[in-house]
Amino acid sequence: MSNIIIKRCPVCESIGSRAQEIAAALKSHLGMNVHIKDGANGEFSVLAGGVPVIQRTGEGLPSVDEVEAAVCNATPTRIGQ
């Protein structure tokens, strides 16, 4: 199984909530183990195996579906292992 890390802003409630939502979805839908870590102010990024696969752009945050697709595309042989 791939090592998934979500780096999120340590002070933004909305980013923290989205990180929790995405971590739960990745665990539920893909069976992945996800770690949430503090990042820089305003940061939201997802890393698979230490490589960034998706991040916040502008004011918006990626959706659960966008993150799942990015993780699956980055780790196609590791899903379900």
MARBA-3410 file (N, C-alpha, C, O; in Angstrom, 1 decimal):
81
0.8,-1.2,0.0,0.0,0.0,0.0,0.9,1.2,0.0,1.9,1.3,0.7 ~ 0.5,2.2,-0.8,1.3,3.4,-0.9,1.1,4.3,0.4,0.1,4.2,1.1 ~ 2.2,5.0,0.7,2.2,5.9,1.9,1.6,7.2,1.4,2.2,7.9,0.7 ~ 0.4,7.5,1.9,-0.3,8.8,1.6,-0.2,9.8,2.7,-0.5,9.4,3.9 ~ 0.3,11.0,2.4,0.4,12.0,3.4,-0.4,13.2,2.9,-0.2,13.6,1.7
-1.2,13.8,3.7,-1.9,15.0,3.4,-1.3,16.1,4.3,-1.3,16.0,5.5 ~ -0.7,17.1,3.6,-0.2,18.2,4.4,-1.2,19.4,4.3,-1.6,19.8,3.2 ~ -1.5,19.9,5.5,-2.6,20.9,5.6,-2.1,22.0,6.4,-1.3,21.9,7.3 ~ -2.8,23.2,6.2,-2.5,24.4,7.0,-2.9,24.1,8.4,-3.9,23.5,8.7 ~ -2.0,24.4,9.4,-2.2,24.1,10.8,-3.2,25.0,11.5,-3.6,24.7,12.6
-3.6,26.1,10.8,-4.5,27.0,11.5,-5.9,27.2,10.7,-6.8,27.8,11.3 ~ -6.0,26.7,9.5,-7.3,26.9,8.8,-8.2,25.7,9.0,-8.0,24.6,8.7 ~ -9.4,26.1,9.6,-10.4,25.0,10.0,-10.9,24.4,8.7,-11.1,23.2,8.7 ~ -11.2,25.1,7.7,-11.8,24.6,6.5,-10.8,23.6,5.8,-11.3,22.6,5.3 ~ -9.5,23.9,5.8,-8.6,23.0,5.2,-8.4,21.8,6.0,-8.3,20.7,5.5
-8.4,21.9,7.3,-8.3,20.8,8.2,-9.5,19.9,8.1,-9.3,18.6,8.1 ~ -10.7,20.4,7.9,-11.9,19.6,7.7,-11.8,18.8,6.4,-12.2,17.7,6.4 ~ -11.3,19.5,5.4,-11.2,18.8,4.1,-10.2,17.7,4.1,-10.4,16.6,3.6 ~ -9.1,17.9,4.8,-8.1,16.9,5.0,-8.7,15.7,5.7,-8.4,14.5,5.3 ~ -9.5,15.9,6.7,-10.1,14.8,7.4,-11.1,14.0,6.5,-11.1,12.8,6.5
-11.9,14.8,5.8,-12.8,14.2,4.8,-12.1,13.4,3.8,-12.6,12.2,3.5 ~ -11.1,13.9,3.2,-10.4,13.1,2.2,-9.7,11.9,2.7,-9.7,10.8,2.1 ~ -9.1,12.0,3.9,-8.4,10.9,4.5,-9.4,9.8,4.8,-9.1,8.6,4.5 ~ -10.6,10.1,5.3,-11.6,9.1,5.5,-12.1,8.5,4.2,-12.3,7.2,4.2 ~ -12.2,9.2,3.2,-12.7,8.7,1.9,-11.6,7.8,1.3,-12.0,6.7,0.8
-10.3,8.2,1.4,-9.3,7.3,0.8,-9.2,6.0,1.6,-9.0,4.9,1.0 ~ -9.4,6.0,2.9,-9.5,4.8,3.7,-10.7,3.9,3.3,-10.6,2.7,3.1 ~ -11.8,4.6,3.3,-13.1,3.9,3.0,-13.2,3.3,1.6,-13.5,2.2,1.4 ~ -12.9,4.2,0.6,-13.1,3.8,-0.8,-11.9,3.0,-1.4,-12.1,2.1,-2.2 ~ -10.7,3.3,-0.9,-9.5,2.6,-1.5,-8.7,1.8,-0.5,-7.7,1.1,-0.9
-9.1,1.8,0.8,-8.4,1.0,1.8,-7.0,1.5,2.1,-6.1,0.7,2.5 ~ -6.8,2.8,1.9,-5.4,3.3,2.0,-5.3,3.9,3.5,-6.2,4.4,4.1 ~ -4.1,3.8,3.9,-3.7,4.4,5.2,-3.2,5.8,4.9,-2.2,6.0,4.2 ~ -3.8,6.8,5.5,-3.4,8.2,5.3,-3.0,8.9,6.5,-3.6,8.7,7.6 ~ -1.9,9.6,6.4,-1.4,10.4,7.6,-1.6,11.9,7.2,-1.3,12.4,6.1
-2.1,12.7,8.2,-2.3,14.1,8.0,-1.2,14.8,8.9,-1.0,14.5,10.0 ~ -0.5,15.7,8.2,0.6,16.4,8.9,0.4,17.9,8.6,-0.2,18.4,7.6 ~ 0.9,18.7,9.6,0.9,20.1,9.4,1.8,20.5,8.3,3.0,20.0,8.2 ~ 1.4,21.5,7.5,2.2,22.1,6.5,2.3,23.5,6.7,2.2,24.0,7.8 ~ 2.6,24.3,5.6,2.7,25.7,5.7,1.3,26.4,5.8,0.3,25.7,5.5
1.3,27.6,6.3,0.0,28.3,6.3,-0.6,28.3,4.9,0.0,28.7,4.0 ~ -1.9,28.0,4.8,-2.6,28.0,3.6,-2.4,26.7,2.7,-3.0,26.6,1.7 ~ -1.5,25.8,3.2,-1.2,24.6,2.4,-2.2,23.5,2.4,-2.8,23.3,3.5 ~ -2.5,22.9,1.3,-3.2,21.6,1.2,-2.5,20.9,0.0,-2.7,21.3,-1.1 ~ -1.8,19.8,0.4,-1.2,19.0,-0.7,-1.3,17.6,-0.3,-1.3,17.2,0.9
-1.3,16.7,-1.3,-1.4,15.2,-1.1,-0.1,14.6,-1.7,0.2,14.9,-2.9 ~ 0.6,13.8,-1.0,1.7,13.1,-1.5,1.5,11.6,-1.4,1.0,11.1,-0.4 ~ 1.9,10.9,-2.5,1.9,9.5,-2.5,3.3,9.0,-2.7,4.0,9.3,-3.7 ~ 3.8,8.2,-1.7,5.2,7.8,-1.8,6.2,8.9,-1.7,7.3,8.8,-2.3 ~ 5.8,10.0,-1.1,6.7,11.2,-1.0,6.6,12.1,-2.1,7.3,13.2,-2.1
5.8,11.8,-3.2,5.8,12.6,-4.4,4.4,13.4,-4.4,3.4,12.7,-4.3 ~ 4.4,14.7,-4.6,3.2,15.4,-4.6,2.3,15.0,-5.8,2.8,14.9,-6.9 ~ 1.0,14.7,-5.6,0.2,14.3,-6.6,-1.0,15.3,-6.9,-1.5,15.3,-8.0 ~ -1.3,16.1,-5.9,-2.3,17.1,-6.1,-2.1,18.1,-5.0,-1.7,17.8,-3.9 ~ -2.5,19.4,-5.3,-2.4,20.4,-4.3,-3.4,21.5,-4.5,-4.0,21.6,-5.6
-3.5,22.3,-3.5,-4.4,23.5,-3.6,-4.0,24.4,-4.7,-2.8,24.7,-4.8 ~ -4.9,24.9,-5.5,-4.6,26.0,-6.4,-5.6,27.1,-6.2,-6.8,26.9,-6.1 ~ -5.0,28.3,-6.1,-5.8,29.5,-5.8,-6.6,29.4,-4.5,-6.0,28.9,-3.5 ~ -7.8,29.8,-4.4,-8.6,29.7,-3.2,-9.3,28.4,-3.0,-9.7,28.1,-1.9 ~ -9.5,27.6,-4.0,-10.2,26.4,-3.9,-9.4,25.2,-3.4,-8.2,25.2,-3.5
-10.1,24.2,-3.0,-9.5,22.9,-2.5,-10.0,21.8,-3.5,-11.1,21.9,-3.9 ~ -9.1,20.8,-3.7,-9.5,19.7,-4.6,-10.6,18.9,-3.9,-10.7,18.8,-2.7 ~ -11.5,18.4,-4.7,-12.6,17.5,-4.2,-12.1,16.2,-3.9,-11.0,15.8,-4.2 ~ -12.9,15.4,-3.2,-12.6,14.0,-2.8,-12.3,13.3,-4.1,-11.3,12.5,-4.2 ~ -13.2,13.4,-5.1,-13.0,12.7,-6.4,-11.7,13.0,-7.0,-11.0,12.2,-7.6
-11.3,14.3,-7.0,-10.1,14.7,-7.7,-8.9,14.1,-7.0,-7.9,13.7,-7.6 ~ -8.9,14.1,-5.6,-7.8,13.5,-4.9,-7.7,12.0,-5.1,-6.6,11.5,-5.3 ~ -8.8,11.3,-5.1,-8.8,9.9,-5.3,-8.3,9.6,-6.7,-7.5,8.6,-6.8 ~ -8.6,10.3,-7.7,-8.1,10.1,-9.1,-6.6,10.3,-9.1,-5.9,9.6,-9.7 ~ -6.2,11.4,-8.5,-4.7,11.7,-8.5,-3.9,10.6,-7.8,-2.9,10.2,-8.3
-4.4,10.1,-6.7,-3.7,9.1,-5.9,-3.7,7.8,-6.7,-2.7,7.1,-6.8 ~ -4.9,7.4,-7.3,-5.0,6.2,-8.1,-4.0,6.3,-9.3,-3.4,5.3,-9.7 ~ -3.9,7.4,-10.0,-3.1,7.6,-11.1,-1.6,7.5,-10.7,-0.8,7.1,-11.5 ~ -1.3,7.9,-9.5,0.1,7.9,-9.1,0.5,6.6,-8.6,1.7,6.2,-8.6 ~ -0.4,5.7,-8.1,-0.1,4.5,-7.5,-0.9,3.3,-8.0,-1.6,2.6,-7.3
-1.0,3.1,-9.4,-2.0,2.2,-9.9,-1.7,0.7,-9.5,-2.6,-0.1,-9.4 ~ -0.5,0.3,-9.3,-0.2,-1.0,-8.9,-0.3,-1.3,-7.4,-0.2,-2.4,-7.0 ~ -0.4,-0.3,-6.6,-0.4,-0.4,-5.2,-1.8,-0.4,-4.6,-2.0,-0.7,-3.4 ~ -2.8,0.0,-5.3,-4.2,0.0,-4.8,-4.6,-1.4,-4.4,-4.5,-2.3,-5.2 ~ -5.2,-1.5,-3.2,-5.7,-2.8,-2.7,-4.7,-3.7,-2.2,-5.0,-4.8,-1.9
-3.4,-3.4,-2.2,-2.4,-4.3,-1.6,-2.3,-4.1,-0.2,-1.5,-4.8,0.5
END
